[in-house]
């Protein structure tokens, strides 16, 4: 039987959800969005002489997007039940669709474009009336990409929901009938992710950050708690970041933890109370340390507010001499979707290769990055150009005050790729008195030019003047110091034109800079052997005053 007649090529029905009793169904009808495409030119294809062009779909901030909306159908009576979209007028996305066991309710999440509204909605399938079970209206953004969690408990008519409503990312137990919410977890720490919800024992097993006072707040720990918020059991406690592997019966688990300055420690622990049963293994770095290699040094300094701790580490060359001084380079990635200072041990830190040239290299998580308090994260909102620089500069100055071998008097170098490419260029545009040399790889230099989801989540929608104000294109005339731009001509992550538009603006401003376009390369061209060598040469030449040895 035909239930609908209003489907069109650009406004068609797609996913369908049948009720448990098969008497009703909900179908998503989606109005088509924009069809922007990016065109790439492969200048030097391997199989032919002439260049080749290719295009791919790539929506950018402000573009029309698909608009999915649920429609309810009464199958027995062969008719559509009218559902008002008053509570979901402008969707970025709908999801987490779910029928109640009695077929009387259909639930779904509504993420409003701009990401300041997230709702869990309930359609009464007898009347079509829509009510809001959960209504999150945020002053800044709801981090749906990392912190949306929905787990329906059918037998009790509840849902486990994740929210930052009290300023920290926590779990809540919500009554689907009344919308009443109770804390499952709470405190000045965050839930990093949920591993398991056990409806029978009414417990949730999860990962947490900052749950052990006195430890690095980014260390991953494991815990368990009852759905009523009682019985919090911390399963791990070693001072490091943890991964665990449960026994098949989940009565015990193997816990492995490490830090950048602690090789892995492996323990057997009880899942009942988290207590250690016995030590299994401890890695020994003695032979590694004898080579001259040293651990990255963790360092903490205060943020721009004078109160918040900013965490990072310092990497020194293997031939480090405390009696000498070393120029400092920051390796930056300030993307607000995560934190980026590594917490686990590795014998080959990424930053070490640059340090071996005779530099001290630092890595820092400034304000605006993820997995601290909501206030810490909110610094990025409509403000990606900030990149945490007020915190980073204070951190580096504090480190240089403590360690006299860190020479920052002549300026600091900086490099990064993608969002780090955007930030490293921003450093020599907005903070050119502190950062004097930068290499920027495949940067998303103008948030209007980059992929829609990432930029609208943090820079919001509709597009406002803040987009232009923080563009490296509009600020290019402020360049101080040395800058090298790197881009792959086949970058399908960030439109290569973003880098070329910065180059054009620098030329118009009559600024000197280096530009490396890598034929045939995609995203991350500076990580190729040639790109990496050119980046190293740039810093050796411009910060050490040494002409690199010719090959």
N, C-alpha and C positions, 0 to 999 in steps of 0.2 A: 504494500500500500504506500502511497505517496503522502507524506506528512507535511511537506513544505513546498511552496511554489515561488518563494521570493529569492532563491539563490541566483546569483549572477557571477559572471566570470571574475569580476573584481570584488565580489562580496559573497563568498561562498561558504557552504558548510564543510566542516572538516571532522575533527575528533568527536566521537560520540560516546556517551556513558549511559549504559542501561541500568535501571534500578534493579535491586536484588529480586523484586517480585515480577520483573519484566513488564510492568504495566506502564512505565514511563521511561523517558530517556531525555537526556540533556545533550544538545549538540552545540559545538562552538561555531559561530558564524564570524568569519574574519574578513574585514574590509581591507583590501590590499593597500600597502604603503608605497613608498617611493621606490624607484628603480635605478638609483644612482650607481654608476659603474666607474671603476678606475681603470685607466688604460696604461699599460706598461710597454716599454720598448726594450726588447732584448737586442742590444747593439751587435753582439758578437756570438751568434748561435754556433754551436759546434758542428752542426750538420749542413750548414749552408753559408753562403757569402752574405746575402742580404739580411738586414734586420727583420725581426719578427715582432709583431704586436700581439698583446693578449689583454683581455678585459676580465674583470671579476666584479661581483656585487659587493658594494661597500657603502653602507649608509653612514652619513656623517651627522654630527650634532645639528639639530634643527630640521632634519629631513622628515617628511611624512613617514610614519611607521605603520605596520599592520595593526588593526584594531580588532582583537578577538573579544566576543561577547557571548555568554551562554544563552541558549534558547531552550525552553522547556516544552516537551510534547507529551500529551496524554495519548498513549498508543491505543488504549481500549476504545476511546471515543474519537480517535483519529483527528485530533485538533491540537493546535498550539495554545499553551497557557501563557497569557501575557506576563512578562517579567519586566518590571521597571529597571532601567539602568541608572537610576538616580544616584545609587551608591557606588557605581563603577562606570562613570561617564567617559573617562579618558585613559584607557588602560595602556600601560607599557607592556604588561603581561598579565594573564590569569593562569593559575596553576593549582597544584595540590588538590585536584578535584576528588570528591569523595561522597559516596552515598551513605546515609545512615542505614542501619540494619533493617529498620522497619519501612524503608523506602519513602519516608515522609519528609526527609530533609536532604538537600544537596548542598555540600559545602565547597567553597573554592577561595583561593587567595586572589586579591586584587592589588596589583602594584601600579600605582598611578604614575603617569609620565612625570618626570621631575623627581620621583622617588621620595617625596615628602609625605606620602600617604601610603600605608600598607594596611589592608583590611583582610580579615577572615570573614566571609559572608555566608549567610544561610538562606537558601531558597526554600520556602515552604511549598512543597510540591502539590499540595491540595489547592492553594490559593494563588501561588506565584509571588507572594509577598517576600521581599528581601529584607533581612535584618543584619546588623553588624554584630558578630560575636566578639571580634577583636577589632579595635580601631586605633591604629598607631598613626597619629598625625605629628610629624616631626618638624622642628624648627629648621633643621638642616637636611639630613638624608637618612633613610632607612637602608642599611647596608645589606640589600637583598642578595648580593653576589656571594657574601661570606657568612651572613648571620640570619638567614631565613631557615627556620626549622619547624616542621609541622609533623606531628605524630598523633594520629587519631586513635583513641581507645574506645572501640565500639561498645564493649560490654558495659562500660560505665558512663558513656556519653560525655567523654572528656577529650581534651587535646593538649599535648605538650607543645608549648610555644616558646620561641626564643625572642628576647627583646632587650634593648638597652634603655628601657624607659626610666630606670632609676640611676642612669649614668654609667652602668657597667653591664656587660653582656651576660645575661642570666636566663635560666629556664623558669617557666611558669606553667602551672596546671590550670587550665581554663575549663569551666563548665560550659558545654556547648548550648545548653538550654537557657542559661542566664547570662553568660558572658563573664561571670565572676571569676577573677584570676587570683591565684595564690602563688607566692614564691615557692619554687622548689629549691633553687640556689640563691644565695645573696651574699654580699660582702664586697669589699674593694679589691676584687679580682675578677677574672672573666672566664666564662665557659668557652673553650676553644673548639669543641665539637662533641657530638653525642655518638657514642659507640653502640649503645644498645638500650632499649627500653623494655623491661620485663613486666608485662601486664599482670602476670600471675603473682609475682612477689612484690609488685608495685615499687620497682626500683629503676633508677636510670644510672647507667654506667657512662662516664664522660671524661673528656680531657679538659684540663684547666691550666690557666696561666696566672702566676702571681699568688697561688694558693698557699705557698709556704713563705711566710714573712722572713725577710733577710736574704732570700735568694733572688737571683736575676728574675724580674717579673715576666720574662719571655720564656722561661723554662717550661717545657711541657710536662705536666704531671697527670696521673690517672687517679680517678676517684669514683665513688659510688654513693648514692643518696636515695632515700625513700621519696616517693612522689609527694608526701605531705611535708617535705622539707626537713625531716628528722633523720638521724642516723648517718650523718656525713662521715664517710670512711675514706681517708686518704690512702690510696694503695701504694704510692711511691713517695719516697722522701729524700733520696740521695741528691746532693747538690749538683744538679746538671739537668740536661734535657733528656727526656725518657722516651723509649719505645718498649712495648711489651708484647709478649706472645703467650696466649692462654693455653693451658692444657685442654685436651678435648672435653674433660668434665668441668672445666672452668674453676676447679678448686685451687689451682696453683697457676702461677705464671712466671715466665722468665722476663726479668726486667733488665734492660740494657740502657745505661745512661753515660753521658760524657759532657764535656765542655770544650771550648776551644783550647783551654789550658789543662784539660784532664782527659787522658786516653780512656777508652771505654771500660766500664765496670759492669760485670754481669752477675746478677743475683737470682736466686730462686725465692719467691715470696708467696705468701698465703693470700688467696683472694678473699678469704673470710674477714681478715682484719688488716691486711697489708703488711704484716710483720715478716721480716726476713727469716727464711728457713736456713739458708746457707749461702756462702759465697761460691760462685762458680768459676769466675775468671777475672783477672785484672790485666789489661794490656800494659806492656812495659815499653816505654819510649827511650830507654837508656841508650840504645845504639843510635837512635835518631839524633838525640841530643849531642852525642859525641861528634857528629858531623859539623857542628856549629849552628845547626838549626835551633831555633828557640820558639817557644809557644807565643802565639799572639797574646798581647797583654790586654785584659779587660780594663776598661776605664769608664768612670762615671763622673759626670759634671752636671751642674744645674742648668735648667732650661731658661728661656727668656723671662719666665715668671718668677725666677729666683727660688722656686720650690720643687719643681718636678725634676726627677732624675732622668738624665739622658744617657743611654747606654751605647757603648761602642767598643772597638778594640784597636790596638796599635800593632802593626807588623813591621819588624826590623829586618835588615839584611842579615844573612848568615855570618858575614864577616864584620858584624857590628862592633864598633869601637866606642865605648862611652866617652872617650876623651875627644871625639870628633863631633862635628855638627852635620846634620843631614837636612836637606830640603824635604818638605812634606807634601804629599799628594793624597787627596781624598778620592776614594772610589765611591761614587754616589749612585744610589737608586732610592728614590723617595716616593715610589708609587704608593698611593693610599690604600691599596687593596691588601697589603700585608706589612709585616716588618721584614727587614732585609739584612740585619746583622746576624751572621751565622752563629748558631749556638752549640753545635755539635763539633766534635773533634775531627780533624782531617790532617794527615801528614803533609798535604800539599795545598795550603790555602791559596785561593785564586790570587790574592794580593801579593803573594810572595814573589811572583815573577817580576813584578814592577819594583819591589823592594830590592831585589838582587842587583839592580842597576845602580844602587847607592842612594835610595830614597827610604824614608819612613812613610808607610802607607797607612791610612786610617779609614775605618768604616763606621758609620754612625746612623742611628735611627732617631731623627728629629721629630718634633711635633708634626702632626698631620699624617703620620703613618698609623698602621692598624694594630689592634690587639692590646691597647691600654684602655684608659677610660674613654667614654664618649667625648668628653671635653677635649682630651688629647687628640682624638681623631678628627674632631670637627674643625680644627685649624685648617684642614685642606679644603673645606667647602667653599666653592667659588673662588679658590685661592691656591691653585696648584703651583702658581709661580713662586709662592713662598718657599716650597720645598724644604721647610724646616731650617732655612739658612740662619735665622737669628739664633737658633739652638746650636747648630753645627759650628758656627764661628766661635761662640762662647766655649764650646767643648774643646775645640782645637787650641784656643788660647789658654784654657785651664791646663790642658795636657802639656803645652809648651812651657808653661810656668813651672810645672813640676819637673819636667824632663828638659834640661837645658840643651840636650843634643838635638832637639827639634827646632830647626831654624825656620821661623815663619816671618822674619823681619823683611825678607825680600819677596814675600808673597807665597801663596799656597797654590799648588796645581790641583786639577780636578778632572776626572773623566767618568763617563758612564754611557750606557746605551739605552735606546728606546725612551722610556720616561726619564731614565738617567741621562740620556742625551739632551732632552729638554732642559733638565735641571743644570747640567754642567755648562751649557751655553748661558742659561739664566745667571749663573754665578758670575761670569765675566761681563754681563750686561748690567746687573743690578748691584753687584758687590765687587766691582773691579778693583777696589782699593785693597781688598783682602785676597781674592783669587786672581792670579795674574796669568795663568796658562790653563787652557782647557781643551780637551778632545771630546767631541760629541758624536756618538755613533747612532745613526738611524733615529734621530730624535723626533718626537712628536711635538715640534716646536710651536705649533699653533693648534690649540685644542679644537678649533673649528674644522681643522683639516683631518683629524684623526677619527678612529672608529667611534660609532655613536654610543655604544653601551658604556664604555669605560669613562668617556668624558662627560656624558650627561649625568652619570651617577655622582660624580664628584663636583662637576662644574654647574650642574643643574640645567633646567629647562623652564621657560624658553631661553633662547640665547640672549644674553644681555651684554652691556658694555664691558663687563669684567672679562669676557673672553678676549676681546681685543687688547685690553689693558695689560694682560699677562702674556700676550703673544711675543715670542722672540722676534717675530718679523717686525712688529710695530716698535719694538725696543732696540732693534739692531744698531741704531745710530749711537747708542750709549756704550758700545764696545770699548773696553780698555784691555790692554794686554794682548796675549796671543791666543788665537783660536784656530782649531782644526776641525772641520766638518767632514764626517765620513758617511757615505750612504751607498747601499747596494741598489742597482738600477731595477732589480726585480723584487724589491721588498713588498710583500703582500700583507704585512702586519701594519706597518705605518706607511702611508702614501709617500713615496720618495719626493714628491713635489713639495712636501713640507720643508725638507732640507734645502731644496733649490730656491724656495721663496725666501728663506733666511739669507742664502747666498746673494740673491738678487737685491735684497734690502741692504746688505753690507756693501755691495758694489755701489748702489745709489748713494750711500752715505760716505763713499770713498774711504772705506776701512780695509786695511790689509788683513788677510786671513788665508788659511790653507783649505783647499777642498779636494777630497779624494772620493771619486766616484768609481766603484768597483763593478766592472761589467760582469753580468751573469750572477752576481751575488744577491742574496735575499736579506732578510732581517738579521742584523748582527754582523755586518761586513767587517767591522774592526776586529772580530774574533777569528778571522781567517789568518793564516800564517803571515801573509803580506800585510794585512791591515794591522795586526798586532805589532809587527816589526815597525811599521810606520808610526804607530802611536808611541812606542817606546822611543824611537828616534826623536820624535817631537819633544818629549820631555827632557831627554838627555841634552838636546841642542838648546832648548829655551830655558831650562832651569839649572842645568849644570854647566852650561857654556862650553860643552864639548861636542865636537863634530863626530858623529857616529862613524865607526870604522866601515869603510866600503867593503862590500862582499867580493 
